[in-house]
Amino acid sequence: MAEVADSLDAQVRAADPDRWLSSRFVSDPRRRADLIALYAFEAELMAIPTRVTQPLLAEMRYAWWREQLDGVWAGVARKGHPVLEALTDIVGRHGLDRAPFDALIEAHIGRVHGEPHDLDAFYVGPMQTAVQVLVGPGHADRVTEAARVWGLSQVGRTEEADALRRTANGALEGLPSDAFPAVAHATLTARDRSGAARRLRLIWATLRGRI
């Protein structure tokens, strides 16, 4: 199990360095591994358009992942697939809702066909799920705007992200501190170019509980 966790950690570190850095602030090793498993699932979906050139082929791969979710929510892991095995485990232990996972896959299918980013599917649902993994249910509404700040920043709508940041921070005031590593990366912007600058911003955000 340790080897699998290390493999997923390395995968997320390479594919999603900002959220990997944020995950370092999770003090409990098992919760951190759970968070990394979620991010590894997203990394698998993100990688599909880089591996195939035709939208139809990409859609077929996304359909495969959607089918695998049936087994995940039935508690039957696909043996030999580290991401699906880990996902099956955390879905069962944390009672996760399937809807955000299906929505994320559908949003990816839309993107390969040229549709605009679905901010809620790509960013809000995954952040809400990550928070549930860290501190349990009941906090989804507190991170909605923070997730949109992150999403807007990722698609280059930085002025909108900056305008929303105050509202997002107001909602985060009631968020348990143990959940903040699932949110901290929303403080990062394209202006934080160096690794050192990004780490410092994450540390400062985590200390204050604000993005």
N, C-alpha and C positions, 0 to 999 in steps of 0.2 A: 504493500500500500504506500509506503514511503517513497518508493521509486516512481510510482504513478503520480503522486502528489508533486514530486520534484519535476517530473516531465511536464505536467500541466503548468506548473509555475514558470518553467523556462519558456513554454509556448506563449503564455500571456506576457511575460517580460519582453519577448521579441515583438509580439503583435500589437500590444496595447500598453506601452510603457507608462503612460500617465496613470491609468487605473492600477497598474501593477505597483507603482510607487505609492499610491493611496492605500493599497491593501497592506503595506508594511506597517501601518498604524493600527492594525487589528491585533490586539494583544493575545487573544486566544488562538492557538495554532489550528485547532479544528475549524473554528469559524473562518479563519483566514483561508484555509484550504477550500472550504465551501464557497467562499466568495470567488476564489480563483477558478473553481470549476464552472461557475456561471460565466465568468469572463472567457474561459476557454471555449465554451459553447458558442459564444458570440464571435470569437476569433475564427472558429471553423466556418461560420456563415459568411463572415467578411472575406475570407480567403477564396471563396468559390469563384467570384468573377475574375480573379487573377489566374485561375487554373484552367478555365475554359473561355473560349472566345465568342461562342454563339449564345445568345439569350436563351434559346430553347434548351440547350445543354445545361446551362446554369439552373434554369427552372426545374429540370429533372432532378438535379442534385438537391435543390431545396425541397422538392417533393419527397425525396428519400428521407431527409431529416424530419419532415413533418410526419411521415409514417413511423419513424423511430420513436417519436414522442408517444405513440400509442403504448409501446412497451415500457417507456419511462414511467408513464402514469399508471400503468398496470403493475408496476413494481418488478418488472422482468427486464433486467439489464441486458443489453446486447454484449455478450461475452467477448472480451478481447478488444473492446473499444473503450479506451480510458475515459474519454469525455462522457460517453453515454452511461458508462458504469457509475461514474461520479455523480452525474446528474440524477440518475435513478435514486441513488442513495440520499441526496439532499432533498429531492422532491418529497420523498417519503418522510424524512425526519422533520422537515419544516412545513409540511402541508401546503406546498406552493400551488398556486392557481396556474392552470395551463394557458389561459387566454393570452397573457403577455408573450408567451413563447410562440404561439401560433401567429399572433399579430406581427411579431418580429420577422418571422419567416415570410409572411405575406408582403411585408414592407420591402424585404430584400428582393423578392420576385418583382415587385413594382419597380424597384430601382434598375434592375437589369433591362427592363422594358422602357426606361427613360422617364418614369414618373418622378415627381418631386419627392424630397425626403418627407416621410411621415415622422415628425418630431416625437409624437407621443409613443409610437411603436419603437423607434430606434433608441430613444433616450429616457422617456418617462417610465415606461413599463419596466425596463431593465433596472433602473435605479430603485424603483419601488420594491422590486423583487430582491435586490441586493440588501436593502434595508431590512426587509423581513427576515432574511437569512441571518443578519447580525443581531437583531433585537426583537424579532417576532412581529406579528401583525399589529395594525392599528396606527401606523405612522405614515402611510402612503401619501396622504394629502400634504404632509409637511415638506415633502421633497419634490413635489410636482414642479414648482417654479424653478428650483435649483437645477432640475433635470433639463428644463427648457433653456435655461442659461447655458448649460453645457452644450446642448444640441445646437443652439443658435451660433455659439462660438465655433463649433465644428464645421458648420456649413458656411462660415464667413460672414454671418450677419452680426458682426461684433457690436454695432451701435444698439441694436435691439437687445442683445445680451446684456450690455452695460446698463441699459434703461430698466431692465427687469431685475437686476441684481439686488436692489434695495428690498423689493417685495419678497424675493426669494429668501433673503436673510431674515426678514421678519417672521416668515413661516418656520424657519429653521430654529428659532429660539426655543421651541418646545421639543426638539428632537433629542433623544438620549445621546449622550456623548459617544457611547459605544457604536452608534450607527453612523457617526460622521465619516469614517473612512470610506463608506459607500458613496459619499457626496463630495469629499474634499477635492477631487480632480476638477470639479466645476469652477474652482477658483483660477485654473490655469487658462492662459490666453496665448495666442500666437506670438505675442510680444515677449513671452518668457522663453527665449530661444535656447539658452544653455541649460544643461542638466542641473547644474548647481542652483541656478535661479529657480528652476521648477521645484526642486526639493525644498528650498527656503520658503517659497510661497505655500507649499503644502504644509510645512511645519507651522507656519504662522496661521494659516487657515484652521488647522486642527486645534491649535491652542485657543483660538478665539471662538471656534464653532461657527465661523462665517466664511462665505465664499467671496 
